Amino acid sequence: MKITFQKSVAQNTTSQILVPIFAVLASLIFCAIFFVLTGKDPIEVYSAMFSGALGSEYGISETFVKMIPLALCGLGVAVAFRMRLWNIGAEGQFYMGACAATWVTLTFPSLPFFLMLPAMILTGAAAGGLWGLLAAWFKTKWQVDEIISTLMMNYIGILWVDFLVFGAWRDPNGKNFPLTAPFPAAAMLPTFGSLRVHYGIFFVIILAAVFWWVFKKSKWGYETLVIGSNPVAARYAGINIRDNVLLAMFISGALCGIAGMVEVSGVVGKLQPGISPGYGYTAIIVAWLARLHPFAIVGVAFLFAIIHVGGFMLQTMGMPSATATMLQGAMLFFVVGADILTKYEIKFVTHKEGE
Amino acid sequence: MADTPLISMHNIVKRFPGVTANDQINLELCSGQIHALLGENGSGKTTLMSILTGLYRPTEGTISVNGQEKKFNSPKDAIDNGIGMVHQHFKLIESFTVAENIVLSQNSQSFLLSHDAVVKDITKLGEKYGMSVDPKSYVWQLSVGEKQRVEILRMLYSNSKVLILDEPTAVLTPQETRELFANLRKMANDGCAVVFISHKLNEVLELADKITVLRAGKVAGCFERNDTNRYGLIEMMIGRDIKVGHSKEDQRQVLGETVLEINNISALNDVGTLGLNELTLNVKAGEIYGVAGVSGNGQRELAEVLAGLRPNTGGSIKFYGEEITGMSPKEIIQRRISYVPEDRLGMGLLPNLDACENVILKEYGTDKYSKGWKINKSAAIEATRAIVKKFDVRLGSIFQPVKMMSGGNLQKLLLGREIASHPKLMIVLYPVRGLDIGAIEAVHKLLLQLKKENTAIILVSEELDEIAELADRVGVIFNGKILGECSSIAMDTERVGALMAGIIEDKEDMA
């Protein structure tokens, strides 16, 4: 009996959907081994996670709350990844977006909501976009590798927010905590009833649909596909690579900036350190697992949100919070590894050997 | 002849999804023999040799070296057994130097490498075979011809006993080809088995001791040199008769107005030296202007400057009287100037995307393939189907990545796309390099058809036969300059050959 791999010609759609699902199941089984070794019943662990995330109205609401920034950042990095631009800076762009939106609330606190929210969205998008654009400009001007520059600019963005909330923007009535003053009601995105889940969900749905159209149907989507696929051919075809790098990084950053704005306006209600538990980094995995497909990004973001919220539940069972991170890592490992199943056909051959 | 063949491939079968590339192939290679492998594109030559060099594993069949059965799990195993190959698509690392590339393929005994010693050895080897390349220069700085020299040197350097060359003469001048043949003969006399893959019948008949013809993945015939002739081989290869040579009278026609005037254009090459040195030429509507010359003398630079891909350092280019020097590639494309590059998959096409996405590459932004911000997918599919049909492109599906197509079909798709854009001027580089006779014929017909439609064509080629057959005028390029020009009817092969080597005997003759 011998196993052979054959490169498959047609990329089979069913296998492209089925294989990642099986890979996710495999990663769950893999992690279950660890749970057994540490003396936990894996079924109990998973059902606790599942019921924690989806078993109650509160859990479901929390899961959506986590999904929103993950999906928006995932869409953002996907725009850059399509062009083989490695924007690792979603986290920094998220913070800059949140920061700019906060600036609007602090500077024009009495704006009515129909002016306040659009102004926050625009400034948030612009700030995140410019943060991405800066890295792109370094790249086009001096060939600075965007992986390094975007990564470094994360720290600048995060610490810049610290600088403001510990200093100039600190709420004078805040008992010396490093927080800005709470946002006026007009600066808050509405929530669904008394739940924490907010109208940011509509941003996710609309932007996912818009970018699905952009990627699949638009001229610009084609241009970015060509540049990502073969930059030499792109230049040959008269596509301006420099302008597209700048544009893609701006849009990528702008989506992450919107995610930051949505988070402070929909959930936190003020600017403070640690508004993101690493959404911008997790979004890289989300986008990658979703193969940069906008709707799949929303789905994977939801899955990761379940793990995230379920992970809290595990801590009540005496397991470390790193369990959720381990699950995420295992999923990436198995899904990327299972790629071979969609690219190759595996055949089991009964081999008769004379030796 | 030795009794045991050096290499014996027995009943080799290789299946790829959907195709059987090799079907029950037997091949014996003997030391001291030059064995030619003939066949159309897609006939399975390259696959067979990839199996012998350990790149692919055969689905069925065995390989024996010196009568002993061997299994090659990787190219390293093949190299260890003394099998070396120069591929048609070079396997060099662009960002490494020549010396580093050559050392890379060695199974060096010592941990430390003496760079100077390697450089010296390579220089010596290069001098011995008249294939001098600076071992310290980077591969990306080299022309295609030079890269091939590096490949051959690499194989010689590793003392291979079985030397496989895939289309080796495509990038050489006639003189260099003769030298190569003499050297291959020398290597054979030294006990090597040489495999020579080619489409050029004259070369095969000149060089080979034994000829194996492949067709559609099977051995169509295997002959000793003296048991066959040109026509027998052609028939064996393609199973149909090919009309050789076009009627010259047919293509001479009244030429139109001047389309392109290039005056004293200069440009730097990738290394930063002058690639084009005050080159001047002009082309009329309906004219094919043949640029003859050894590759690396400014052909690529000329095409890239014309296409807006490379800045010029002096001179001017006028297209229908309009100054187009320094325009962007997009503005050039909009003026219906088409550039068919030599590197089909690297520049002209998108290997990972499907045929539709390749067809719209240069015109995706025009009304033809888009509406507002949207790509008109159905127009793209329709246009692709039309091109596939009109230019006889053979592919599995227009929604498959084009990298799965053979060289001839890729070239047909590329040319088809360019012709479908109704160019007023086309510069085409080495259009038939690596193609089989059937595909060459098809490509030549397309170019003549385009000429009839009044397109001005600059045909850059190394094959004098091709230029003599197609071109109205011939210019010889050497060191970034057109050294001499003549009408192709008056073309004197010896004089053109001398010009290609940079020898100007008669100054008055130049004008």
Boltz contact constraints between the chains, C-beta under 6 A:
constraints:
  - contact:
      token1: [A, 6]
      token2: [B, 17]
      max_distance: 6.0
  - contact:
      token1: [A, 8]
      token2: [B, 17]
      max_distance: 6.0
  - contact:
      token1: [A, 9]
      token2: [B, 17]
      max_distance: 6.0
  - contact:
      token1: [A, 9]
      token2: [B, 18]
      max_distance: 6.0
  - contact:
      token1: [A, 217]
      token2: [B, 374]
      max_distance: 6.0
  - contact:
      token1: [A, 218]
      token2: [B, 373]
      max_distance: 6.0
  - contact:
      token1: [A, 219]
      token2: [B, 370]
      max_distance: 6.0
  - contact:
      token1: [A, 219]
      token2: [B, 373]
      max_distance: 6.0
  - contact:
      token1: [A, 219]
      token2: [B, 375]
      max_distance: 6.0
  - contact:
      token1: [A, 222]
      token2: [B, 364]
      max_distance: 6.0
  - contact:
      token1: [A, 222]
      token2: [B, 375]
      max_distance: 6.0
  - contact:
      token1: [A, 229]
      token2: [B, 350]
      max_distance: 6.0
  - contact:
      token1: [A, 229]
      token2: [B, 352]
      max_distance: 6.0
  - contact:
      token1: [A, 229]
      token2: [B, 353]
      max_distance: 6.0
  - contact:
      token1: [A, 230]
      token2: [B, 350]
      max_distance: 6.0
  - contact:
      token1: [A, 232]
      token2: [B, 346]
      max_distance: 6.0
  - contact:
      token1: [A, 232]
      token2: [B, 347]
      max_distance: 6.0
  - contact:
      token1: [A, 233]
      token2: [B, 347]
      max_distance: 6.0
  - contact:
      token1: [A, 233]
      token2: [B, 350]
      max_distance: 6.0
  - contact:
      token1: [A, 236]
      token2: [B, 347]
      max_distance: 6.0
  - contact:
      token1: [A, 237]
      token2: [B, 361]
      max_distance: 6.0
  - contact:
      token1: [A, 237]
      token2: [B, 362]
      max_distance: 6.0
  - contact:
      token1: [A, 238]
      token2: [B, 329]
      max_distance: 6.0
  - contact:
      token1: [A, 238]
      token2: [B, 330]
      max_distance: 6.0
  - contact:
      token1: [A, 238]
      token2: [B, 333]
      max_distance: 6.0
